[in-house]
Amino acid sequence: MTYYVLIAFCVIILLAYIFDITSKHTKIPSVILLILTGMAINYFASFWMIGIPDMSRLLPVMGTLGLILIVLEGSMDLTLSRDKRKLIVGSVSSAILLFVVFVSVFAYIAVYYLHFDLKMSVINIIPLAIISSAVAIPSATGLGKADREFVVYESSLSDIIGILVFDFILLSSGSLGAGVTRFFAELVITLLASVFFSAGLAVMLHKINHHVKYVIIMTAIILVYALAKLIHLPSLLVVLIFGMVMNNNVFFENRFSSKIIDFEEFNADLNSFKNIVAEMTFIVRCFFFFLFGFYTSVAYLLNLNNLLITFVISAAIFIFRALFFKTVLRMPLNPLVYFAPRGLITILLFFSIPSVMLLPFMNVGVITQIIFITILMMTFGNIFFQKADDMVQKDRNENSH
């Protein structure tokens, strides 16, 4: 049995690697191929009556680890500078305003037309309002540098904002004013603590001479995330700030810090740490989406009763996005308008909703269909944008001759 498990693990990792390589050419995200592979294996295992241990309890653990690693990997690719001010402001405003508009519109419909409780409505809608960085960031590798950075900023912030608001509303009790005051107090505490924590880990990364050090840094990040989560602090913000502080260490380089840290050597260590994070992220992400596919029933995808709700929500995601890009940001729609996939964080938050607070029309089928539709839209955008790019390049070559 041991060897069968080892073979299965190796095959999943190799398949994920093949999907990752081919996605650059086919423009089909590796995530959707992993989900479909999991579904196919579940079907054949049931058909041939092969007994497979229940691993569904691993999903929340793998999902949380994946979220931490993906945001960390993305944040360590973000470089802050004055010439990127427009890009940063655009991505931040997109993450915040689109989230607020989406939640507000659907909460209004649920409360005033369907007569559901406001708190219940908002809690159910938030998971669908969040862009999945776990899907968007890996799928943006084929985009230009500016577009890729926009996706990283927007999706990472969308995850953070969504989790912050979700936890705040789910755990809130008492008056709204007291809750909002506490929320902003926790935010300030987290920001200050994150900077000091990041500085401490940066010194550790540089000073540890033991051959095992990158795993220790990763363990410290996950531990702090879990502890912050337990006391209801915005823990994902800690991860984002740590990654950005590490990658933008040039801002901390001065006469005093240079006596403690050799920044040239530190950046060499940082590059090695980035490589370790990227490989760990790849492994955790591939197992999460494979397991999600394995425990996703084909009946969920083909359930016609959910299609109307799914279509309305999916259409709203891209209509709001297109209007915002056109009227507020005044940016071209291609390719970023398509990069609004739902995924890992949507699943995690949906499973965090207490059963007594679930709306009647919210179920695993609706969530699964929305995830597939938004990922397919992103796939279409990737393919369409690539074709447009190829045509422009062809025209340029013909004109040059």
C-alpha positions, 0 to 999 in steps of 0.5 A: 500500500505504501508504494501505491501511495508514493506512486500516486503522489509522484504521478500527480506531481508529474502531471501537474508539472506537465500541465504547467508547461503545456499551459504556456502554449495551450493557454488552458490553466493547469488548475482546471486540468488538475480539477478535471483529472481529480474528477476523472480518477474519482469516476474510474475508482468508483467504476472499478470499485477501488477503495481510496481512503477519505482525504477530504479533511485535508482540503482545508489544510492544503487550501490554507497552506496554498493561500499562504504560499501563493500570496507570499510568492506573489508579494515577493515579486512586487516592486514598489516605485514611483513610476508604478504608482498608477498601476498600484492605485489602479489595482488597489482601487479595482480590488476594493471597489469591485468587491464593494459593488458586487457585495452591495448589489447582490446583498441588496437583491437578497435583502429587499427582493428575496427577503433574507437577513442582511448578515446572512446575505453578505456572508454568502456573497463575499466568497463569490466576490473574491478573485482567487490569487491561487488561480489568477497569479499562476495563469498570468505568467504569459502576460506583459510585466505591467499586466502581470503585476496588476493581476498579482496586486489585485488578486492578492488584495482581493483575497486579503480584503475578502477574508478581513470583511468575511471574518469581521462580519461572521464574528461581529457582535454588538454595535456596528460602531464598536465593531468597526473601531475594533476592526481598524484597531486590529488592522493598525496593530497588524501593520505595525507588528508585520513590519517588525516581524518582517525585519526580524525574519529578514535578519534571521534569513541573513544571519542563520548559518545552519544548512537548514534555514529556509524551512525555519523561515517558512515555519515561522511565517505559517506559525504567525499566520495561524496564531494571528488567525486564532486571535482574529487578526488580519493574518494574510496581511502579515504574509503580504507585508513580509513578502513586500518588505523582503523584495523591497529591501532597498528602501531599508538600506542605509548606513545603520542597516548596512552594518548589520546586513550585507545587502548583496549577500542578503539578496542572494539568500532571498533569491534562494528563498524565492525558489524554495517558496515557488516549488513548495507553492507548486506542490501544495497547489497541485494537491489541493486542486486535485483533491478538490476535483476528486471530491467534486461530483460531475452532477454538481457541474451538470445541475440545471437547477443551479445554472440560472443563478450561476449565469447571473452571478458570473455575468455580473462579475464580468459586466461590473469589471468591464464597466469599471475598467472602461469608465473608472480606470480607463484601461483597455479591457483585454486581457485583464477584464478576463482575469477574475477567476474564483477558486481556492479562497472561494472554496475555503470561505464557503466551507467556513459558513455555518450551515444555519447561515447558508442561503437556500440557493447557495450550494456546492453546485453553484460554487463549482459552476461559478469557479469553472465558468470564471476559469474558462473565461480567463482561459478564453481571454488568454487565448484571445489576447495571445491571438491578437498579439500574434496578429499585431506582431505579424502586421508589424513584421509585414510592414517592416518588409 
